[in-house]
Amino acid sequence: MQIDVLADYNCVCGENPLWHPSEKRVYWTDIDTGRLFWYEPATGKSEICWSDPKRKVGGFTIQADGSILLFMDRGTVAVFRDGRLTPLLPEIPREVDNRFNDVIADPKGRVFAGVMSSSVGKGQLYRIDPDLSYQVVQTEVGCSNGMGFTQDLKHMYYTDSWPHEIYAYDFDAATGSIANRRTIVAKPSTPDTCDGMTLDHQGNLWSAWWGAGYVRQFNPQGQELQAIKLPATRISSCVFGGDDLADLYLTTAMADKKYENDGALLRIRGLTAPDGKTLLHGLPEYRSCIGM
């Protein structure tokens, strides 16, 4: 196993790494500074491709046409293409003093998008449909974070970082409804907390843990299979990328102070199952079809 520090832009809150299979790049955002980046493994090059310090991007998806769909503050949803931003949903009235935080597209092109708790009230999880209609599917959320779908599309995982828990829902792929929430990963005895997540081809969860510098693997029952120590402290999210989806990319955050490589993009190569022999890879992420 090899751990690399790839691109250090001193991200205050680096988040939402996402592999773009058409461009063969991994994108990620720095929420607090309003920047969007890409890293190209074939060349080792990276770039700030969009920046607006007055706006915050909490998450994004790849649209079916390859453009990038940004989920921003004020409940704004906008398409980023060729260096230009085109709003599709100018705002969600309840979220004008809030922002999105971590999103995921589902198999039908819908997007589940969480928002933070704020002075206005507790956070919520929205489902935004291709026709730009939206509805709240989970209320009373602390800090909405990582999500993922099981390969059989019968369940969806969802992370709330404030209670330090990861939940599973029954998921209806035809309608996009979720139900029957139950806790699979409960608050640990350690001071760090679960953040962004992804799944590997064996159906296990990989969860970035903010505070102590780990990415942890859990089985669907919530049993921890392994924990990998990383050369950074605040690990915010993770995603599989590369041509064979065998590289695990991780974003990190500086927050109020930089420790080690906080704020950089990391990568793990040669990731294996707990047996130390079976090489792991991820699953392709679904593309959104919002406004299409």
C-alpha positions in Angstrom: 0.0 0.0 0.0 1.2 3.5 -0.9 0.0 6.8 0.4 0.7 9.9 -1.6 0.2 13.7 -1.0 -0.8 14.9 -4.4 -1.9 18.6 -4.3 -1.7 20.9 -1.4 -3.9 24.0 -1.9 -4.2 24.6 1.9 -7.9 23.9 1.7 -9.8 25.3 4.7 -12.4 22.6 4.2 -11.5 20.4 1.3 -14.5 18.2 0.4 -16.5 16.0 -2.0 -13.7 14.3 -4.1 -15.4 12.9 -7.2 -13.8 11.0 -10.1 -14.7 12.2 -13.6 -14.4 9.1 -15.8 -14.7 11.0 -19.1 -12.0 13.5 -18.2 -9.9 11.0 -16.2 -9.6 13.6 -13.4 -10.6 13.8 -9.8 -12.4 17.0 -8.8 -12.8 18.4 -5.3 -13.9 21.6 -3.6 -12.7 23.9 -0.8 -16.0 25.0 0.7 -14.9 28.0 2.7 -12.9 29.7 -0.1 -15.3 28.9 -2.9 -12.7 27.0 -5.0 -13.1 24.0 -7.3 -10.0 21.9 -8.3 -9.0 19.0 -10.5 -6.1 16.6 -10.4 -5.0 14.5 -13.4 -3.1 11.4 -12.4 -1.8 10.7 -15.9 0.2 14.0 -15.8 0.4 14.8 -12.1 -1.0 18.2 -12.9 -3.7 20.0 -10.8 -5.6 23.3 -11.3 -8.0 25.7 -9.7 -10.8 25.6 -12.3 -13.3 27.9 -10.6 -13.1 30.4 -7.8 -15.5 32.8 -6.2 -14.7 33.7 -2.5 -18.2 35.1 -2.1 -19.8 31.7 -2.7 -19.5 28.3 -1.0 -19.7 25.0 -2.8 -20.7 22.2 -0.4 -20.8 19.4 -3.0 -21.2 18.6 -6.6 -22.2 15.8 -9.0 -21.2 14.9 -12.6 -24.1 15.5 -15.0 -25.0 13.0 -17.7 -23.5 15.3 -20.3 -20.2 15.6 -18.3 -20.8 19.0 -16.9 -20.5 19.6 -13.2 -23.5 20.4 -11.0 -22.6 22.6 -8.0 -24.6 22.6 -4.8 -23.9 25.9 -3.1 -24.9 28.3 -0.3 -28.4 29.8 -0.3 -29.7 26.4 -1.6 -28.4 27.3 -5.1 -27.9 24.6 -7.7 -25.9 25.6 -10.8 -24.2 24.0 -13.8 -20.5 24.6 -14.3 -19.4 24.2 -17.9 -16.5 25.7 -19.9 -15.6 28.0 -17.0 -19.1 29.5 -16.7 -21.8 29.0 -14.0 -25.5 28.7 -15.0 -28.0 28.6 -12.1 -30.7 26.0 -12.4 -32.2 26.5 -9.0 -31.4 30.0 -7.8 -32.2 29.3 -4.2 -34.3 27.3 -1.7 -36.0 29.9 0.5 -35.4 28.0 3.7 -31.7 27.7 3.0 -30.8 31.3 2.1 -28.8 31.6 5.3 -27.4 28.1 5.0 -25.5 25.9 2.5 -25.4 22.4 1.1 -22.9 19.9 2.4 -22.2 16.6 0.6 -24.4 15.3 -2.2 -24.9 12.2 -4.3 -26.6 11.3 -7.5 -28.8 8.2 -7.6 -29.4 5.7 -10.5 -32.3 7.8 -11.9 -30.3 11.0 -12.0 -31.9 12.5 -8.9 -29.6 14.0 -6.2 -29.8 13.6 -2.5 -28.4 16.9 -1.0 -27.9 17.6 2.7 -27.7 21.0 4.3 -26.0 22.1 7.5 -27.6 23.0 10.8 -27.5 26.8 11.3 -29.1 29.6 13.4 -32.2 29.1 11.3 -32.7 25.5 12.5 -31.5 21.9 12.2 -30.2 20.6 8.9 -32.3 18.6 6.4 -31.7 16.1 3.6 -33.3 17.0 0.3 -34.0 15.0 -2.8 -33.9 17.0 -5.9 -35.5 15.5 -9.0 -34.5 16.0 -12.7 -37.4 18.4 -13.2 -35.9 20.7 -10.4 -38.7 19.8 -7.9 -37.4 19.0 -4.5 -38.6 17.6 -1.2 -37.3 17.1 2.3 -36.7 13.4 3.0 -35.0 13.7 6.4 -35.4 16.4 9.1 -33.5 17.1 12.3 -30.0 16.6 10.8 -27.0 17.9 12.6 -24.2 17.9 10.0 -25.2 16.2 6.8 -22.4 14.2 5.3 -21.4 11.1 3.2 -23.9 8.9 1.4 -23.8 5.8 -0.7 -25.9 3.1 -2.3 -25.6 -0.7 -2.0 -25.0 -2.6 -5.3 -28.4 -4.2 -5.2 -29.9 -0.6 -4.8 -32.0 -1.8 -1.9 -30.4 0.4 0.7 -28.8 3.9 1.1 -26.2 4.9 3.6 -26.2 8.3 5.2 -23.8 10.0 7.6 -24.6 12.6 10.3 -21.4 13.8 11.8 -22.7 15.6 14.8 -24.1 12.5 16.6 -21.1 10.6 15.0 -23.4 8.1 13.3 -23.9 6.3 9.9 -27.4 5.2 9.1 -28.9 2.8 6.6 -32.3 3.3 4.9 -34.4 1.1 2.7 -34.2 2.6 -0.7 -36.7 2.4 -3.6 -34.7 3.0 -6.8 -37.9 3.5 -8.8 -39.4 6.3 -6.7 -36.3 7.6 -4.9 -38.0 7.2 -1.5 -36.1 6.2 1.6 -37.6 4.7 4.8 -36.8 2.6 7.9 -33.7 4.4 9.2 -31.5 2.5 11.5 -28.0 3.1 12.9 -25.2 0.9 11.7 -22.2 2.8 13.0 -22.7 4.4 16.4 -20.7 7.1 18.2 -17.2 5.7 18.9 -15.1 6.1 22.0 -12.5 8.0 20.0 -12.7 11.8 19.6 -12.9 11.8 15.8 -16.1 11.7 13.8 -17.4 10.1 10.6 -17.5 12.4 7.5 -17.7 11.6 3.8 -17.8 8.0 2.5 -17.8 5.7 -0.4 -18.2 1.9 -1.1 -15.9 -0.7 -2.5 -16.7 -3.6 -4.9 -17.2 -6.0 -1.9 -20.0 -3.8 -0.6 -18.1 -2.4 2.4 -18.1 1.2 3.4 -15.0 3.5 3.5 -15.6 6.4 5.8 -13.3 9.4 6.3 -12.9 10.3 9.9 -12.3 13.9 10.9 -10.0 14.6 13.8 -7.5 11.8 14.2 -6.4 11.1 10.6 -8.0 7.8 9.7 -10.1 6.3 6.9 -12.1 3.4 8.3 -13.6 0.4 6.5 -16.9 -1.0 7.8 -19.0 -4.0 6.7 -22.8 -3.4 6.0 -23.5 -4.4 9.6 -21.3 -1.6 10.9 -18.4 -3.7 12.1 -15.0 -2.0 11.6 -12.8 -4.1 9.4 -9.7 -1.9 9.3 -8.5 1.6 10.0 -5.7 3.2 8.0 -3.7 6.1 9.5 -3.0 8.9 7.1 -0.5 11.7 7.1 -3.1 14.4 7.9 -5.5 15.0 10.7 -8.8 16.2 9.4 -9.9 13.7 6.7 -13.1 14.9 5.2 -14.2 12.6 2.4 -13.1 9.8 0.0 -13.8 8.3 -3.4 -12.4 5.7 -5.6 -10.8 6.8 -8.9 -8.5 5.9 -11.7 -9.2 3.8 -14.8 -9.9 0.7 -12.7 -11.3 2.7 -9.7 -8.5 1.1 -7.6 -7.1 4.4 -6.1 -8.8 5.9 -3.1 -8.6 9.7 -3.1 -9.2 11.6 0.1 -9.8 15.3 0.8 -8.6 17.0 4.0 -9.1 20.3 5.8 -7.1 22.8 7.6 -10.0 24.3 9.6 -8.5 26.7 12.1 -4.9 25.4 12.0 -2.8 23.3 9.7 -1.3 20.0 11.0 0.9 17.9 8.8 -0.8 17.7 5.3 -4.2 19.1 6.3 -5.6 20.9 3.3 -4.1 18.6 0.7 -5.5 15.9 -1.6 -4.3 12.4 -0.7 -4.3 9.1 -2.5 -4.0 5.5 -1.4 -2.8 2.9 -3.9 -2.7 -0.9 -3.5 -5.6 -0.9 -1.1 -6.5 -4.4 0.1 -9.2 -6.2 2.1 -8.3 -7.1 5.7 -6.7 -10.4 4.4 -3.9 -8.2 2.9 -4.2 -10.0 -0.4 -7.4 -9.1 -2.1 -7.0 -5.8 -4.0 -10.0 -3.5 -3.7 -11.6 -1.1 -6.1 -14.7 1.1 -6.1 -17.9 1.3 -8.1 -18.8 3.9 -10.7 -20.6 6.9 -9.3 -24.1 7.7 -10.7 -24.5 10.8 -12.8 -27.1 13.4 -12.2 -29.7 14.6 -14.7 -31.0 17.7 -13.0 -32.6 20.1 -15.4 -32.0 17.8 -18.4 
